[in-house]
Amino acid sequence: MATALPRPKMRGLLQTHLKKHFMIGAVISVIGAAAVKFFLLDVRKQKYVDFYKSYDAQKDFERMRELGVFQSVRPLSEAAEEE
């Protein structure tokens, strides 16, 4: 003897699926954004802070000046030779 299958619920099916999947997508995107912030951006910011704690711009300028990087500023060794 065959039993009758229950009729599928068709009314409002799209709406219920959209609600469910929208909530899942929203939760996953918030988790992803938080993960990027804490694991990438905060680490990068801390690396910048650590770099600039010991960075001396004047020392770096003098090093580049002696290498001849700048066209408008002569290295000190050339300026001393001409005097």
LOVEX-358092 format. One record per residue (C-alpha): chain; residue in one letter; x, y, z. Coordinates in steps of 0.2 Angstrom, whole numbers. Layout:
N
<node chain="A" resn="a" xx="X" yy="Y" zz="Z"/>
...
//
This chain:
83
<node chain="A" resn="m" xx="0" yy="0" zz="0"/>
<node chain="A" resn="a" xx="7" yy="17" zz="-5"/>
<node chain="A" resn="t" xx="6" yy="32" zz="6"/>
<node chain="A" resn="a" xx="4" yy="49" zz="-1"/>
<node chain="A" resn="l" xx="19" yy="60" zz="0"/>
<node chain="A" resn="p" xx="16" yy="77" zz="9"/>
<node chain="A" resn="r" xx="14" yy="92" zz="-3"/>
<node chain="A" resn="p" xx="29" yy="103" zz="-4"/>
<node chain="A" resn="k" xx="28" yy="120" zz="3"/>
<node chain="A" resn="m" xx="29" yy="132" zz="-12"/>
<node chain="A" resn="r" xx="21" yy="148" zz="-5"/>
<node chain="A" resn="g" xx="35" yy="160" zz="2"/>
<node chain="A" resn="l" xx="49" yy="148" zz="-2"/>
<node chain="A" resn="l" xx="60" yy="161" zz="-10"/>
<node chain="A" resn="q" xx="57" yy="173" zz="4"/>
<node chain="A" resn="t" xx="62" yy="161" zz="17"/>
<node chain="A" resn="h" xx="77" yy="155" zz="8"/>
<node chain="A" resn="l" xx="83" yy="173" zz="5"/>
<node chain="A" resn="k" xx="81" yy="178" zz="23"/>
<node chain="A" resn="k" xx="91" yy="163" zz="28"/>
<node chain="A" resn="h" xx="105" yy="165" zz="16"/>
<node chain="A" resn="f" xx="105" yy="184" zz="18"/>
<node chain="A" resn="m" xx="109" yy="181" zz="37"/>
<node chain="A" resn="i" xx="122" yy="168" zz="33"/>
<node chain="A" resn="g" xx="130" yy="180" zz="21"/>
<node chain="A" resn="a" xx="130" yy="195" zz="33"/>
<node chain="A" resn="v" xx="137" yy="185" zz="47"/>
<node chain="A" resn="i" xx="151" yy="178" zz="36"/>
<node chain="A" resn="s" xx="155" yy="195" zz="29"/>
<node chain="A" resn="v" xx="156" yy="203" zz="47"/>
<node chain="A" resn="i" xx="168" yy="188" zz="53"/>
<node chain="A" resn="g" xx="179" yy="191" zz="37"/>
<node chain="A" resn="a" xx="180" yy="209" zz="40"/>
<node chain="A" resn="a" xx="185" yy="207" zz="58"/>
<node chain="A" resn="a" xx="198" yy="194" zz="53"/>
<node chain="A" resn="v" xx="206" yy="206" zz="40"/>
<node chain="A" resn="k" xx="206" yy="220" zz="53"/>
<node chain="A" resn="f" xx="214" yy="210" zz="67"/>
<node chain="A" resn="f" xx="226" yy="199" zz="57"/>
<node chain="A" resn="l" xx="231" yy="210" zz="43"/>
<node chain="A" resn="l" xx="228" yy="229" zz="46"/>
<node chain="A" resn="d" xx="233" yy="229" zz="65"/>
<node chain="A" resn="v" xx="249" yy="219" zz="61"/>
<node chain="A" resn="r" xx="254" yy="231" zz="47"/>
<node chain="A" resn="k" xx="250" yy="246" zz="58"/>
<node chain="A" resn="q" xx="261" yy="239" zz="72"/>
<node chain="A" resn="k" xx="275" yy="236" zz="59"/>
<node chain="A" resn="y" xx="274" yy="254" zz="54"/>
<node chain="A" resn="v" xx="275" yy="260" zz="72"/>
<node chain="A" resn="d" xx="290" yy="249" zz="76"/>
<node chain="A" resn="f" xx="299" yy="255" zz="60"/>
<node chain="A" resn="y" xx="297" yy="274" zz="64"/>
<node chain="A" resn="k" xx="302" yy="272" zz="82"/>
<node chain="A" resn="s" xx="320" yy="270" zz="76"/>
<node chain="A" resn="y" xx="319" yy="279" zz="59"/>
<node chain="A" resn="d" xx="330" yy="294" zz="57"/>
<node chain="A" resn="a" xx="325" yy="304" zz="42"/>
<node chain="A" resn="q" xx="341" yy="315" zz="43"/>
<node chain="A" resn="k" xx="352" yy="300" zz="43"/>
<node chain="A" resn="d" xx="343" yy="292" zz="29"/>
<node chain="A" resn="f" xx="344" yy="309" zz="19"/>
<node chain="A" resn="e" xx="363" yy="310" zz="22"/>
<node chain="A" resn="r" xx="365" yy="292" zz="16"/>
<node chain="A" resn="m" xx="355" yy="295" zz="0"/>
<node chain="A" resn="r" xx="365" yy="311" zz="-2"/>
<node chain="A" resn="e" xx="382" yy="302" zz="-2"/>
<node chain="A" resn="l" xx="375" yy="289" zz="-14"/>
<node chain="A" resn="g" xx="371" yy="303" zz="-26"/>
<node chain="A" resn="v" xx="352" yy="300" zz="-27"/>
<node chain="A" resn="f" xx="348" yy="318" zz="-27"/>
<node chain="A" resn="q" xx="351" yy="330" zz="-42"/>
<node chain="A" resn="s" xx="349" yy="346" zz="-33"/>
<node chain="A" resn="v" xx="361" yy="342" zz="-18"/>
<node chain="A" resn="r" xx="379" yy="337" zz="-21"/>
<node chain="A" resn="p" xx="387" yy="324" zz="-10"/>
<node chain="A" resn="l" xx="398" yy="331" zz="4"/>
<node chain="A" resn="s" xx="413" yy="322" zz="-3"/>
<node chain="A" resn="e" xx="411" yy="332" zz="-19"/>
<node chain="A" resn="a" xx="408" yy="348" zz="-11"/>
<node chain="A" resn="a" xx="423" yy="346" zz="0"/>
<node chain="A" resn="e" xx="434" yy="342" zz="-15"/>
<node chain="A" resn="e" xx="429" yy="358" zz="-24"/>
<node chain="A" resn="e" xx="433" yy="369" zz="-10"/>
//
